[in-house]
Amino acid sequence: MSDGAAQRGPVLDDEQSRRLAEYGEVEHVKVGQVLYASGDDSYDFFLLLTASVDIVRNATAIEPERLIYHGGPGDHLGELNLLTGQYVYLTARVVTAGTLVRIGAAMLRRVLAEQVDIADLLLEAFRERREFIRSVAGNALEIVGRPDAAETLALRTYVTQLLLPHSWLDATSDSGRSLMTSAELAEDELPAAIAGGSVLRRATPGTLAEVLGLTYRADGRPVDLVVVGAGPAGLAAAVYGASEGLVTVLLDRSGLGGQAAKSARIENYLGFPHGVSGADLTRLAMVQALKFGVRIYSPCAAAGLDLSDDRRPAVLLEDGSRIECRAVIAATGAHYRSLGIPQWATFEKSGCIRYAATDLDVREYENQPVTVIGGANSAGQAALSLAARGATVDLIIRGADLGARMSSYLADRIRAHSRIKVHAGSTVRELVGDDTLASIVVEKSGGRRERLACRGLFCFIGADPVSGWLSGVAKDDDGFILTDSRLPAGSSGTPLPFQTSASRVFAVGDLRSGSTKRVATAVGDGASAVSSVHAALASD
């Protein structure tokens, strides 16, 4: 998509267009007819035969209508929100009368499942168009806030993870102040989001999702599988479930990717010899899930389970909704631990304490002194990523040996890096600063204390299972979910792999007792659990 045809993207040949047209209905359209409009809750896919259509961003209070793309005969209209269910944010208007083929959502999913070559082409076109729209029509969704605020970072991370077209404005910049003035926004109402002419004050991922149509909406279709948690394990389970014919819903409390999405670089994942960021891996998995028809809702928090019917479990949502299904795969992973020291919550709220080292987290600490706490791979990757940006990194580990919990290739790089200093046998005891973090106090073995300059603290000290919502399911003493061979003696029958004490509920990834905390293992869990789901459903 573009103001011309440069962003048309991959083009269907005549034979592919003929096959695609068989899935829809031919219509004659008139000049001025609107095919879909900004604010619609859904729209259809269109293959243009003889008609021409302009895609426009509607006029705003400060900008006139803008032409985003002109589609002519042989072209097709649509991008990723055809699959995500996001409300429409552009308008399609006929400018040359003629014919087109209308293909509804259900038939489009059939195309993606049955016509592999066309599916590959359309998905690439959708992805390219989404990227282009993000650059030229970002003001369809504008976010303004203070860049160092945790709430702002959470909102920006959410829209980035879901590939939502948006523009970001720093509240301290001229453009940010101008937007705040035109939208009548006060400082205490930040971060704010402006979408479709509406101003969302003190915006959160949850409130923004409601405005954009990304929260759960029952559509009357029966659900086979609900996957709760969209980290690598949950995404894999959703992809395999949907690709094998199960009507699949994927829910996540905060966003997609779990802990993996917060990793700056994953270098030991099969098939990526140069490494891949957790964010990129998550985006690829999301598009793959959408291809197979997974219905993704985020943020959408599970509050409990109803297991009164062994063969029809129901996932209970925090808003009071319930999703009845034939099986559940729990993949809610774990949440990050923090240090119980004074001012932790204060600096966490101000954005000086981070639990991730994504590009968004790292970029503002170029040439700054920072601290990374933790001795596992995620901490090592964060330290290297920060140092690559010019930051001076103090890596704090409680143990005496950097290589005890960290892969040797990472430990060797860290020891050799001139910008990283390892403090073994050390613990952070104090945080110092007023509005922003200025330094930390570290206690070394023997009780000696040292003050280190620090503008940002990155914490990777482990996590606790997010298992409270799994009511009625057996857990170990630490709250991790017991599955298959770890279930208490006397459980009825021989449990299937990944099966919990509830026959139609399965647990995968970091949530599962005894799991290996690796991305590849989590993906394997999610994929394998679907085989157990099929075995359990075979009795229906």
Beta strands, then each sheet from edge to edge (+ up, - down):
strand 1: 25-29
strand 2: 34-36
strand 3: 45-48
strand 4: 52-57
strand 5: 66-71
strand 6: 76-77
strand 7: 91-96
strand 8: 98-103
strand 9: 141-145
strand 10: 167-170
strand 11: 192-195
strand 12: 198-200
strand 13: 225-228
strand 14: 248-251
strand 15: 295-297
strand 16: 302-306
strand 17: 314-317
strand 18: 322-324
strand 19: 327-330
strand 20: 334-336
strand 21: 353-354
strand 22: 369-373
strand 23: 392-396
strand 24: 420-423
strand 25: 427-433
strand 26: 437-443
strand 27: 449-453
strand 28: 456-459
strand 29: 463-465
strand 30: 505-507
sheet 1: 1+ 8- 3+ 6-
sheet 2: 2+ 7- 4+ 5-
sheet 3: 10+ 9+ 11- 12+
sheet 4: 15+ 14+ 13+ 19+ 30+
sheet 5: 16+ 17- 18+
sheet 6: 20+ 29-
sheet 7: 21+ 28+ 22+ 23+ 24+
sheet 8: 25+ 26- 27+
end
